[in-house]
Amino acid sequence: MQIIVVSNSLSKRIEYFIEAGKHLQTEVRFMTYGELFNCLPQLRQAVIKLEPCVSDETDFQKYALLNQAYKETLQRLGEMRLSDDVSFLNTPHALLRALDKKETKQVLMDRGLRVTPMLPSPHSFDELRELLAGCGRGCFLKPRYGSGAGGIMAVRYQPNRNKWVVYTTLQQVDGVIHNTKRIHRLSTEKEMIPLAEAVMQTEAILEEWIPKEQLQGENYDLRVVCRESEIDYIVVRCSKGSITNLHLNNKAHWWNELSLPEVVRQQIYFQCQEAVQSLDLQYAGVDVLMERGTDIPYIIEVNGQGDHVYQDMFAHNSIYIQQIKNIKKRYNHANR
């Protein structure tokens, strides 16, 4: 049986997954999505790992179209018939559901899991203003689909003073809205209206802003790399601001640096495992925040392709090594 990893082009995450295979004397074959579509009807004895498409597109509207195209790719794959001896590590259907932040939260809430609270989705800036006026903590406006902080806006609004503070990766330059790799602070409606409207045009969700617990004076949340019944890795993502994604030049800390009680750690493990199982995923990266002052964990979102952590890849590459070991064990792949 062969292991195949699929994307539109090679990337660091794929290179390290292939390296993990070499470490275990196991060949991992790379394919593009086009190559997979061509060979899938005839493919036999394979486990397929689907990775997100690689893109350096910064135009937010084009970025949203790429997300839509990727959703359509997964839908096509999910409709194709496979041989009985061909399996997806995470099925296209499960990946599609995890890409949909709104559906994911509903599934998790139905399972009784604690998630960051959602407010009604705004469809205009006036609706957004009205919703924010009734939310004293502030909110996160996010594209319904996608990951990696693309298009996220952390918004606080004081209606009695008509005062705004917004933190976002979006920036408008010469009439074009770009998704950047740094956080911008906005303070006027004129600056934020076109950005917020662009996010709402791609479909958006609105989440209540829950203050994050701190480590060494910085806000943090967790990326928990999880399979159905095990936790493979946890990285602590720290930022002076509210958006902690590590590709935005934020800091990665070690899980053992946190002074969390064991009962809280067990709550985190349990909730993440339940989240992965409830979405029919085998592997995922679960983003969790700890509410400041309470140590109550909230699931922010689940990324069905969120198992890449540079902190681990550049050290021991243990996540991918363990993943390939489990593939070989589960699918009887050893040395064939």
MOVEN-V835485 format. One line per field, one symbol per residue. ss: DSSP state (H for helix, E for strand, C for the rest). psi: psi as a letter, one per 40 degrees, with the letter a starting at -180 (. if undefined). burial: + if it has 16 or more other ideal C-beta (glycine too) atoms within 10 Angstrom, else -. A space follows every 50 residues. Layout:
ss=???
psi=???
burial=???
//
This chain:
ss=CEEEEEECCCCHHHHHHHHHHHHCCCCEEEEEHHHHHHHHCCCCCEEEEE CCCCCCCCEHHHHHHHHHHHHHHHHHHHHCCCCCCEEECCCHHHHHHHHE HHHHHHHHHHCCCCECCEECCCCCHHHHHHHHHCCCCCEEEEECECCCCC CCEEEEEECCCCEEEEEEEEEEECCEEEEEEEEEEECCHHHHHHHHHHHH HCCEEEEECCCECEECCEEEEEEEEEECCCEEEEEEEEECCCCCCHHHCC EEEEHHHCCCCHHHHHHHHHHHHHHHHHCCCCEEEEEEEEECCCCCEEEE EEECCCCCCHHHHCCCCHHHHHHHHHHHHHCCCCCC
psi=iihhhhadiiiddddddddddddefhhhhhiiddddddeddeiigihhhh iiihifhdhdddddddddddddddddddeihiidehihdhiddddddddg ddddddddddeeihihiiiihieidddddddddegddiihhiidiaafeh ehhhhhhgddefhihhhieihhhfehhihifihihieidddddddddddd dehiihiihhhiiihfeiiiaihhhiadeihdihhhhiidaehehdeffi hhiideehfhidddddddddddddddddefidiihhhhihhhedfhhhhd ihheffehhddddecefdddddddddddddefehf.
burial=++++++++----++-+++-++----+-+-++-+--+---+--+--+++++ +++----+-+--++-++--++-++--+----+---+++++++++++++++ +--++-++----+-+++++-++-----++-++--+--+++++++++++++ +++++++------+-+++++++----+++---+--+----++--++++++ -++++++-++-++-+--++++++++++---+++++++++--+++++-+-+ --+-+--+-+------+++-++++++++++++++++++++----+-++++ +++++++++-+++---+-++++++-+++--+-+---
//
